[in-house]
Amino acid sequence: MRLVPRQPLRPGLYDVEIAFASNRLSDVGFDFEYGAGERARLRTIPLAYLGQGRYRSVCDVPEPLQAI
């Protein structure tokens, strides 16, 4: 799944939490896509398991966020 905001999100510190119906997932992560054109980069963010299918991470994004 790729989520694209209507306009790029500001750089900065992001606190991300996601929940799944199944609590049987073991390794969950996501990619932040930031920068544009030739400067576009992907940054993989691991998520810590909180229990009951919930995962969380805090990370810094140095440039406007294009997609998750």
Number of C-alpha atoms within 10 A of each C-alpha: 5 9 9 13 10 8 10 14 15 13 13 12 11 12 9 12 14 14 14 11 9 9 12 9 11 8 10 14 13 14 14 17 20 22 17 12 7 6 7 12 16 14 12 12 17 16 18 16 19 12 9 12 15 18 19 17 15 13 13 11 17 12 17 16 22 21 18 16
